[in-house]
Amino acid sequence: MRRLFAVLACIFLFAGASACARIPSDSQVGTITVDPESGAQTRVDAEGPKPGDGPDAIVRGFITAGASFNNNFSVARSFLTDSLAAEWNPTSSVKIVKREVSLDSVTTNIATDSQTVSFEIPVSAGLDERGVFHENEADTSATMEFHLRQVNGEWRISEAPDGLLVSRTNFDNMFRPIPLHFYTPDFNYLVPDLRWFLRTSSTTTDMVRATLDGPAKYLAGAVVSPIPDNTSLTPQSVTIHDGQAEVGLSATGLDNKTRERIFTQLETTLLSLGSVTSLQLQTPDATLTGGVSVNARVPSEPVAVAISNDSLVLLNGNERNTIDKSPRVDGGRAPALSMDADAVAWLSKSGKEINHFDRAQGSSTQILVGRDLLAPSFDRFGWIWTAERDGNDLMAVRASGELARIKIGFVKNKDIRAIRVSPDGTRLMVLSHSNDESHIDIVGIARDSENKPTKLTGNGTLKVATGFKKIEDVSWAGSQDLAMLAARTKDEPAQPYIQKVGGNSEALGTVSEGVSITSGADTSSVRVGTRNGELFTYTSGSWQRLLDSNIKDPAYPG
């Protein structure tokens, strides 16, 4: 996303003779909220510097004026020296203040010569320069420092940090999450890449430009785009007439299939806006009003596997059906079901073996032996993923015994608790623990021409759910969400949540004694298994019991 704007949560008021002053939680910035679907810009009134303003008033006015982004933040730039005004980049990042922090308790420090003003404030999350939402680890703070000097007898800011600081409330009011879309390397499916955009009339243009820039860093190498590098918008903005978005791209020499893939990629993204109902794509060689047929959702069977009385069973609604020729699992646990429901893998009682059952053949085999293995996870190509809890290698194994080992460096000194492959096969979710706290990282998966996994991709990982101290279990819920049993403190019992990858979390009520969670193609199929063998489903905003005994470790395909 090329432009990031926000209304700041706080302004500075300083006592002129004091070295410290509080940051009050009220604001003197006037705002008028409009319907976000209308595309109209929220209007923010701000004033420039007044003659005779001291350093405190200049910094206060600068931060306040950052809420007014008309004319490229012209009011905010008026508080800066000419050289800084030309260089300051307000759109480089957004930092979000922690909800529980009282801004009244935050103090600013003013140097005795009045030339430096600084403060430190706890932040929970933020946006990078591309609009990717990043959650911070606990105890993360942002330090902001301003240097001032006099210009023609008036104080002006000569050094200031790029980016903006917002309250969570203002962030949620001003920004909206919209998934861009990129392809799996085989071009069979679209993969969501959630970004955050300001609710303005330029949102459609920002969305297309962000798509041209490519996927988020953590997805680089795991997904692909048919749009050639260095493609630009021509004209420089997207227009909408009667619901039809009109997009012009500079790319030439494209074959029909590539143009159609670009059309579908952009159309799927732009239809996320209520104001867009169709797309017309113009290139120098052709005009398109239709594209290829691609699924944004990977198909899977609407059944779950579980263990009941040491046998593998399939769960369909409130029905429990024994699998024909199912072997005795003898204390086995954590079964996984292939996307077509034709195969089951499970962890032995000792945790040292992964076993595989072919439903068509009626045969079971031991396919992997280790020391302390994680519960298996199927990808859509039939690879079964696991890892040693204390190891640095991932292992993906096929029913034939073919094995792929992949380094996973970011879990150093962490205890891995679970791994899950996204339904489209492009991302890996890793749940780990360290220092008695839980961590979830999302990272891309690279594959060879035969779809064998070769390495993890991208520049770093995407951290999610950092606001939770304890996460007991987690599952993909479609391609864009996670279902998890989690608690925000170590002492609370874990409860079900939906966590958006690159976004916010949503509580799903309470389930007593929940120990496992699973979901299918979307968030409407969340199931929780309890310590005493009950199975609950989330329906119409409440939990309903489906089965009341002898159900262990239910898991939808994946």
NORJONOR-V453281 format. One record per residue. N is the residue number from 1. RES is the residue in three letters. SS is DSSP state (a for helix, b for strand, c for the rest). PSI is psi in whole degrees, -180 to 180 (999 if undefined). OMEGA is omega in whole degrees, -180 to 180 (* if undefined). Layout:
<<N & RES & SS & PSI & OMEGA> <N & RES & SS & PSI & OMEGA>>
//
This chain:
<<1 & MET & c & 129 & -173> <2 & ARG & c & -31 & -175> <3 & ARG & c & 128 & 177> <4 & LEU & c & 125 & -180> <5 & PHE & c & 157 & 178> <6 & ALA & c & 156 & 170> <7 & VAL & c & 126 & -178> <8 & LEU & c & 148 & -177> <9 & ALA & c & -20 & -171> <10 & CYS & c & 158 & 174> <11 & ILE & b & 162 & -177> <12 & PHE & b & 134 & 169> <13 & LEU & c & 124 & -176> <14 & PHE & c & 146 & 168> <15 & ALA & c & 118 & -169> <16 & GLY & c & -35 & -176> <17 & ALA & c & 0 & -175> <18 & SER & c & 149 & 177> <19 & ALA & c & -15 & -179> <20 & CYS & b & 146 & 177> <21 & ALA & b & 151 & -179> <22 & ARG & b & 152 & 170> <23 & ILE & b & 105 & -177> <24 & PRO & b & 157 & -177> <25 & SER & c & -8 & 177> <26 & ASP & c & 168 & -177> <27 & SER & c & 145 & 178> <28 & GLN & c & 9 & 178> <29 & VAL & c & 129 & 177> <30 & GLY & b & 132 & 179> <31 & THR & b & 150 & 174> <32 & ILE & b & 114 & -178> <33 & THR & c & 139 & 180> <34 & VAL & c & 169 & 178> <35 & ASP & c & 119 & -175> <36 & PRO & a & -27 & -179> <37 & GLU & a & -15 & -178> <38 & SER & a & -15 & -179> <39 & GLY & c & 0 & -179> <40 & ALA & c & 148 & -179> <41 & GLN & c & 136 & 172> <42 & THR & c & 129 & -177> <43 & ARG & b & 131 & 179> <44 & VAL & b & 126 & 180> <45 & ASP & b & 130 & 178> <46 & ALA & c & 153 & -179> <47 & GLU & c & 151 & 177> <48 & GLY & c & -178 & -178> <49 & PRO & c & 147 & 178> <50 & LYS & c & 148 & 178> <51 & PRO & c & 133 & 177> <52 & GLY & c & -1 & 178> <53 & ASP & c & 136 & 176> <54 & GLY & c & 176 & -179> <55 & PRO & a & -38 & -180> <56 & ASP & a & -45 & -178> <57 & ALA & a & -34 & 179> <58 & ILE & a & -46 & 179> <59 & VAL & a & -43 & 178> <60 & ARG & a & -46 & -179> <61 & GLY & a & -37 & 178> <62 & PHE & a & -47 & -178> <63 & ILE & a & -42 & 178> <64 & THR & a & -44 & -178> <65 & ALA & a & -17 & 177> <66 & GLY & c & -15 & 177> <67 & ALA & c & -14 & -178> <68 & SER & c & 105 & -174> <69 & PHE & c & 16 & 174> <70 & ASN & c & 145 & 177> <71 & ASN & c & 45 & 176> <72 & ASN & c & 48 & 176> <73 & PHE & c & 40 & -174> <74 & SER & a & -37 & 180> <75 & VAL & a & -45 & 179> <76 & ALA & a & -40 & -178> <77 & ARG & a & -22 & 180> <78 & SER & c & -14 & 176> <79 & PHE & c & -5 & -175> <80 & LEU & b & 158 & 170> <81 & THR & c & 160 & -177> <82 & ASP & a & -43 & -178> <83 & SER & a & -42 & 179> <84 & LEU & a & -37 & -180> <85 & ALA & a & -33 & 180> <86 & ALA & a & -20 & -174> <87 & GLU & a & -27 & -173> <88 & TRP & c & 131 & -177> <89 & ASN & c & 94 & -178> <90 & PRO & c & -15 & -174> <91 & THR & c & 11 & -176> <92 & SER & c & -27 & -179> <93 & SER & c & 163 & 171> <94 & VAL & b & 131 & 176> <95 & LYS & b & 137 & -176> <96 & ILE & b & 124 & -180> <97 & VAL & b & 143 & 178> <98 & LYS & c & 140 & -177> <99 & ARG & c & -42 & -172> <100 & GLU & c & -5 & -178> <101 & VAL & c & 128 & 173> <102 & SER & c & 117 & -179> <103 & LEU & a & -23 & 177> <104 & ASP & a & -23 & -177> <105 & SER & a & -7 & -178> <106 & VAL & c & 132 & -179> <107 & THR & b & 154 & 174> <108 & THR & b & 151 & 179> <109 & ASN & b & 131 & -179> <110 & ILE & b & 124 & -180> <111 & ALA & c & 154 & -177> <112 & THR & c & -26 & 178> <113 & ASP & c & 5 & 177> <114 & SER & c & 14 & -177> <115 & GLN & c & -6 & -180> <116 & THR & b & 130 & 175> <117 & VAL & b & 130 & -178> <118 & SER & b & 160 & 174> <119 & PHE & b & 162 & 179> <120 & GLU & b & 134 & -176> <121 & ILE & b & 136 & 179> <122 & PRO & b & 135 & 179> <123 & VAL & b & 145 & -176> <124 & SER & b & -26 & -175> <125 & ALA & b & -177 & 177> <126 & GLY & b & 179 & 176> <127 & LEU & b & 142 & 172> <128 & ASP & c & -172 & -174> <129 & GLU & c & -12 & -180> <130 & ARG & c & 8 & 178> <131 & GLY & c & 18 & 177> <132 & VAL & c & 130 & -178> <133 & PHE & b & 125 & 179> <134 & HIS & b & 131 & 174> <135 & GLU & b & 143 & -178> <136 & ASN & c & 154 & 172> <137 & GLU & c & 165 & 179> <138 & ALA & c & 151 & 176> <139 & ASP & c & 28 & 176> <140 & THR & c & 134 & 180> <141 & SER & b & 153 & 175> <142 & ALA & b & 130 & 176> <143 & THR & b & 126 & 179> <144 & MET & b & 130 & -178> <145 & GLU & b & 137 & -178> <146 & PHE & b & 133 & 175> <147 & HIS & b & 139 & -177> <148 & LEU & b & 155 & 170> <149 & ARG & b & 165 & -177> <150 & GLN & b & 135 & 178> <151 & VAL & b & 114 & -178> <152 & ASN & c & 40 & 176> <153 & GLY & c & 0 & -180> <154 & GLU & b & 140 & 178> <155 & TRP & b & 133 & 174> <156 & ARG & b & 153 & -179> <157 & ILE & b & 124 & -180> <158 & SER & b & -20 & 175> <159 & GLU & b & 132 & 179> <160 & ALA & c & 148 & 178> <161 & PRO & c & 143 & 173> <162 & ASP & c & 160 & 176> <163 & GLY & c & 180 & -174> <164 & LEU & b & 158 & 177> <165 & LEU & b & 131 & -177> <166 & VAL & b & 156 & 168> <167 & SER & c & 160 & 180> <168 & ARG & a & -37 & 179> <169 & THR & a & -48 & 179> <170 & ASN & a & -37 & 178> <171 & PHE & a & -48 & -179> <172 & ASP & a & -34 & 179> <173 & ASN & a & -35 & -173> <174 & MET & a & -31 & -174> <175 & PHE & b & 152 & 175> <176 & ARG & b & 141 & 178> <177 & PRO & b & 131 & 179> <178 & ILE & b & 127 & 179> <179 & PRO & b & 122 & 162> <180 & LEU & b & 168 & -179> <181 & HIS & b & 136 & 174> <182 & PHE & b & 164 & -173> <183 & TYR & b & 151 & 162> <184 & THR & b & 154 & -176> <185 & PRO & c & -24 & 177> <186 & ASP & c & 2 & 178> <187 & PHE & c & 22 & 179> <188 & ASN & c & -25 & -176> <189 & TYR & b & 156 & 174> <190 & LEU & b & 140 & -176> <191 & VAL & b & 127 & 180> <192 & PRO & b & 140 & 177> <193 & ASP & b & 95 & -170> <194 & LEU & b & 128 & 175> <195 & ARG & b & 165 & -180> <196 & TRP & b & 129 & -176> <197 & PHE & b & 144 & 174> <198 & LEU & b & 147 & -178> <199 & ARG & c & 79 & -179> <200 & THR & c & 176 & 179> <201 & SER & c & -13 & -180> <202 & SER & c & 8 & -176> <203 & THR & a & -43 & -179> <204 & THR & a & -41 & 178> <205 & THR & a & -45 & 179> <206 & ASP & a & -38 & 180> <207 & MET & a & -44 & -180> <208 & VAL & a & -43 & 178> <209 & ARG & a & -39 & 178> <210 & ALA & a & -38 & 177> <211 & THR & a & -41 & 178> <212 & LEU & a & -32 & -179> <213 & ASP & a & -16 & 178> <214 & GLY & c & 179 & -175> <215 & PRO & c & 167 & 175> <216 & ALA & c & 157 & -174> <217 & LYS & a & -39 & -177> <218 & TYR & a & -16 & 180> <219 & LEU & a & -7 & -177> <220 & ALA & b & 125 & -179> <221 & GLY & c & -13 & 179> <222 & ALA & c & -27 & 179> <223 & VAL & b & 166 & -178> <224 & VAL & b & 160 & 175> <225 & SER & c & 136 & 177> <226 & PRO & c & -7 & -178> <227 & ILE & c & 123 & -180> <228 & PRO & c & 151 & 175> <229 & ASP & c & 150 & 177> <230 & ASN & c & 14 & 173> <231 & THR & c & 139 & -180> <232 & SER & c & 164 & 176> <233 & LEU & b & 131 & 175> <234 & THR & c & 105 & 3> <235 & PRO & c & 178 & -170> <236 & GLN & c & 1 & 179> <237 & SER & c & 158 & 177> <238 & VAL & c & 132 & 177> <239 & THR & b & 154 & 180> <240 & ILE & b & 125 & 177> <241 & HIS & b & 119 & 179> <242 & ASP & c & 41 & 177> <243 & GLY & c & -9 & -180> <244 & GLN & b & 122 & 176> <245 & ALA & b & 132 & -180> <246 & GLU & b & 115 & -175> <247 & VAL & b & 128 & 175> <248 & GLY & b & 131 & 179> <249 & LEU & b & 150 & -176> <250 & SER & c & -13 & -173> <251 & ALA & c & 134 & 179> <252 & THR & c & 166 & 175> <253 & GLY & c & 22 & -180> <254 & LEU & c & 143 & 174> <255 & ASP & c & 168 & -176> <256 & ASN & a & -42 & -178> <257 & LYS & a & -42 & 179> <258 & THR & a & -45 & 178> <259 & ARG & a & -41 & -180> <260 & GLU & a & -36 & 177> <261 & ARG & a & -40 & 177> <262 & ILE & a & -44 & 179> <263 & PHE & a & -50 & -177> <264 & THR & a & -38 & 178> <265 & GLN & a & -49 & -179> <266 & LEU & a & -40 & -180> <267 & GLU & a & -45 & -180> <268 & THR & a & -38 & 179> <269 & THR & a & -49 & -174> <270 & LEU & a & -27 & 179> <271 & LEU & c & -10 & 174> <272 & SER & c & -22 & 177> <273 & LEU & c & 133 & 179> <274 & GLY & c & -22 & -178> <275 & SER & c & -10 & -179> <276 & VAL & c & 127 & 179> <277 & THR & c & -14 & 180> <278 & SER & b & 172 & -177> <279 & LEU & b & 141 & 166> <280 & GLN & b & 122 & -178> <281 & LEU & b & 125 & -179> <282 & GLN & b & 126 & 169> <283 & THR & c & 168 & 179> <284 & PRO & c & -20 & -175> <285 & ASP & c & -18 & -173> <286 & ALA & c & 161 & 171> <287 & THR & b & 129 & -177> <288 & LEU & b & 142 & 171> <289 & THR & c & 14 & 178> <290 & GLY & c & 159 & -177> <291 & GLY & c & -153 & -179> <292 & VAL & c & 162 & 176> <293 & SER & c & 111 & -178> <294 & VAL & c & 140 & 178> <295 & ASN & b & 133 & 171> <296 & ALA & c & -14 & -179> <297 & ARG & c & 129 & 179> <298 & VAL & c & 126 & -179> <299 & PRO & c & 142 & 175> <300 & SER & c & 158 & -180> <301 & GLU & c & 139 & -177> <302 & PRO & c & 43 & 179> <303 & VAL & c & 160 & 177> <304 & ALA & b & 153 & 175> <305 & VAL & b & 152 & 177> <306 & ALA & b & 174 & 176> <307 & ILE & b & 131 & 178> <308 & SER & b & 122 & -179> <309 & ASN & c & 44 & 178> <310 & ASP & c & 23 & 175> <311 & SER & b & 154 & 175> <312 & LEU & b & 133 & 180> <313 & VAL & b & 156 & 173> <314 & LEU & b & 138 & 180> <315 & LEU & b & 125 & 177> <316 & ASN & b & 103 & -173> <317 & GLY & c & -127 & 178> <318 & ASN & c & 20 & 177> <319 & GLU & b & 141 & 176> <320 & ARG & b & 119 & -176> <321 & ASN & b & 128 & 177> <322 & THR & b & 138 & 179> <323 & ILE & c & 130 & 180> <324 & ASP & c & 135 & 178> <325 & LYS & c & 19 & -180> <326 & SER & c & 133 & 177> <327 & PRO & c & 161 & 170> <328 & ARG & b & 132 & -177> <329 & VAL & c & -11 & 172> <330 & ASP & c & 60 & 178> <331 & GLY & c & 6 & 178> <332 & GLY & c & 165 & -175> <333 & ARG & b & 173 & 173> <334 & ALA & b & 59 & 178> <335 & PRO & b & 153 & 174> <336 & ALA & b & 147 & -176> <337 & LEU & b & 135 & 177> <338 & SER & c & 161 & -175> <339 & MET & c & -31 & 178> <340 & ASP & c & 3 & 179> <341 & ALA & c & 19 & -179> <342 & ASP & c & -9 & -178> <343 & ALA & b & 150 & 178> <344 & VAL & b & 139 & 171> <345 & ALA & b & 149 & 179> <346 & TRP & b & 164 & -179> <347 & LEU & b & 136 & 179> <348 & SER & c & 166 & -179> <349 & LYS & c & -37 & -179> <350 & SER & c & -17 & -176> <351 & GLY & c & 12 & -176> <352 & LYS & c & -10 & -177> <353 & GLU & b & 143 & 168> <354 & ILE & b & 126 & 179> <355 & ASN & b & 154 & -176> <356 & HIS & b & 136 & 178> <357 & PHE & b & 123 & 177> <358 & ASP & b & 111 & -175> <359 & ARG & c & -37 & -179> <360 & ALA & c & -42 & -179> <361 & GLN & c & -21 & -177> <362 & GLY & c & 27 & -175> <363 & SER & b & 147 & 177> <364 & SER & b & 144 & -180> <365 & THR & b & 155 & 173> <366 & GLN & b & 122 & -173> <367 & ILE & b & -12 & 180> <368 & LEU & b & 139 & 177> <369 & VAL & b & 134 & 179> <370 & GLY & c & -158 & -179> <371 & ARG & c & -51 & -178> <372 & ASP & c & 80 & -170> <373 & LEU & b & 153 & 174> <374 & LEU & c & 162 & 175> <375 & ALA & c & 140 & -177> <376 & PRO & c & 158 & 176> <377 & SER & b & 126 & 178> <378 & PHE & b & 142 & 164> <379 & ASP & c & 174 & -172> <380 & ARG & c & -9 & 178> <381 & PHE & c & 4 & 178> <382 & GLY & c & 1 & 175> <383 & TRP & c & 140 & -180> <384 & ILE & b & 119 & -172> <385 & TRP & b & 143 & 173> <386 & THR & b & -177 & 177> <387 & ALA & b & 160 & 170> <388 & GLU & b & 138 & -177> <389 & ARG & c & -35 & -178> <390 & ASP & c & 18 & -175> <391 & GLY & c & 175 & 178> <392 & ASN & c & 11 & -180> <393 & ASP & b & 135 & 166> <394 & LEU & b & 153 & 176> <395 & MET & b & 130 & 174> <396 & ALA & b & 127 & -174> <397 & VAL & b & 144 & 175> <398 & ARG & c & 168 & 179> <399 & ALA & c & -28 & 179> <400 & SER & c & -13 & -176> <401 & GLY & c & -7 & 177> <402 & GLU & c & 133 & -171> <403 & LEU & b & 138 & 172> <404 & ALA & b & 130 & 177> <405 & ARG & b & 135 & -175> <406 & ILE & b & 131 & 178> <407 & LYS & b & 143 & -180> <408 & ILE & c & 80 & -171> <409 & GLY & a & -25 & -172> <410 & PHE & a & -3 & 178> <411 & VAL & a & 18 & 179> <412 & LYS & c & 133 & -180> <413 & ASN & c & 22 & 176> <414 & LYS & c & 151 & 176> <415 & ASP & b & 113 & -179> <416 & ILE & b & 130 & -178> <417 & ARG & b & -31 & -179> <418 & ALA & b & 149 & 170> <419 & ILE & b & 144 & 179> <420 & ARG & b & 133 & 178> <421 & VAL & b & 137 & 178> <422 & SER & c & 154 & -177> <423 & PRO & c & -33 & -180> <424 & ASP & c & -8 & 176> <425 & GLY & c & 9 & -175> <426 & THR & c & -16 & -174> <427 & ARG & b & 150 & 177> <428 & LEU & b & 131 & 174> <429 & MET & b & 129 & -179> <430 & VAL & b & 120 & 175> <431 & LEU & b & 123 & -180> <432 & SER & b & 166 & 178> <433 & HIS & b & 142 & 171> <434 & SER & b & 144 & -179> <435 & ASN & c & 38 & 176> <436 & ASP & c & 26 & 176> <437 & GLU & b & 154 & -178> <438 & SER & b & 151 & 179> <439 & HIS & b & 139 & 172> <440 & ILE & b & 126 & 177> <441 & ASP & b & 139 & 174> <442 & ILE & b & 133 & -178> <443 & VAL & b & 152 & -179> <444 & GLY & b & 158 & 179> <445 & ILE & b & 129 & 174> <446 & ALA & b & 145 & -179> <447 & ARG & b & 158 & 175> <448 & ASP & c & -174 & -176> <449 & SER & c & -18 & 177> <450 & GLU & c & 10 & 179> <451 & ASN & c & 18 & 174> <452 & LYS & c & 129 & 179> <453 & PRO & b & 137 & -176> <454 & THR & b & -33 & -179> <455 & LYS & b & 169 & 171> <456 & LEU & b & 147 & -170> <457 & THR & b & -177 & 171> <458 & GLY & b & 174 & 179> <459 & ASN & b & 90 & -177> <460 & GLY & b & -173 & -179> <461 & THR & b & 165 & 171> <462 & LEU & b & 116 & 180> <463 & LYS & b & 134 & 179> <464 & VAL & b & 162 & 175> <465 & ALA & c & 34 & -180> <466 & THR & c & -12 & 177> <467 & GLY & c & -1 & -179> <468 & PHE & c & 128 & 178> <469 & LYS & c & -32 & -175> <470 & LYS & b & 126 & 176> <471 & ILE & b & 114 & -175> <472 & GLU & b & -37 & -179> <473 & ASP & b & 156 & -177> <474 & VAL & b & 149 & -179> <475 & SER & b & 149 & 169> <476 & TRP & b & 141 & 175> <477 & ALA & c & 78 & -169> <478 & GLY & c & -162 & -174> <479 & SER & c & -7 & -173> <480 & GLN & c & -8 & -174> <481 & ASP & b & 159 & 171> <482 & LEU & b & 141 & 169> <483 & ALA & b & 130 & -176> <484 & MET & b & 151 & 169> <485 & LEU & b & 114 & -170> <486 & ALA & b & 163 & 177> <487 & ALA & b & 144 & -178> <488 & ARG & c & -17 & 174> <489 & THR & c & 161 & -178> <490 & LYS & c & -24 & -174> <491 & ASP & c & -16 & -179> <492 & GLU & c & 150 & 173> <493 & PRO & c & 143 & -180> <494 & ALA & c & 137 & 180> <495 & GLN & b & 163 & -176> <496 & PRO & b & 139 & 177> <497 & TYR & b & 155 & 165> <498 & ILE & b & 125 & 179> <499 & GLN & b & 119 & 178> <500 & LYS & b & 133 & 179> <501 & VAL & c & 111 & -175> <502 & GLY & c & 21 & -178> <503 & GLY & c & -149 & -172> <504 & ASN & c & 171 & 176> <505 & SER & b & 156 & 180> <506 & GLU & b & 127 & 178> <507 & ALA & b & 143 & 180> <508 & LEU & c & 38 & 178> <509 & GLY & c & -158 & -175> <510 & THR & c & 146 & 172> <511 & VAL & c & 124 & -178> <512 & SER & c & 135 & 174> <513 & GLU & c & 32 & 177> <514 & GLY & b & 136 & -180> <515 & VAL & b & -17 & 179> <516 & SER & b & 152 & 180> <517 & ILE & b & 145 & 179> <518 & THR & b & 158 & 178> <519 & SER & c & 156 & -179> <520 & GLY & c & -126 & -172> <521 & ALA & c & -18 & 180> <522 & ASP & c & -174 & -175> <523 & THR & a & -2 & 180> <524 & SER & a & -3 & -175> <525 & SER & a & 28 & -178> <526 & VAL & c & 132 & 178> <527 & ARG & b & 142 & 176> <528 & VAL & b & 129 & 173> <529 & GLY & b & 141 & -176> <530 & THR & b & 170 & -177> <531 & ARG & c & -31 & -179> <532 & ASN & c & 17 & 172> <533 & GLY & c & 12 & 177> <534 & GLU & c & 158 & 178> <535 & LEU & b & 127 & -179> <536 & PHE & b & 148 & 176> <537 & THR & b & 147 & -178> <538 & TYR & b & 113 & -175> <539 & THR & b & 127 & 176> <540 & SER & c & 41 & 174> <541 & GLY & c & 10 & 178> <542 & SER & b & 164 & -178> <543 & TRP & b & 130 & 179> <544 & GLN & b & 137 & 180> <545 & ARG & b & 127 & 178> <546 & LEU & b & -51 & -178> <547 & LEU & b & 145 & -168> <548 & ASP & c & 9 & 179> <549 & SER & c & 152 & 169> <550 & ASN & c & 35 & 174> <551 & ILE & c & 125 & -178> <552 & LYS & b & 131 & 172> <553 & ASP & b & 56 & 177> <554 & PRO & b & 144 & -178> <555 & ALA & b & 125 & 172> <556 & TYR & b & 167 & -180> <557 & PRO & b & 138 & 178> <558 & GLY & c & 999 & *>>
//
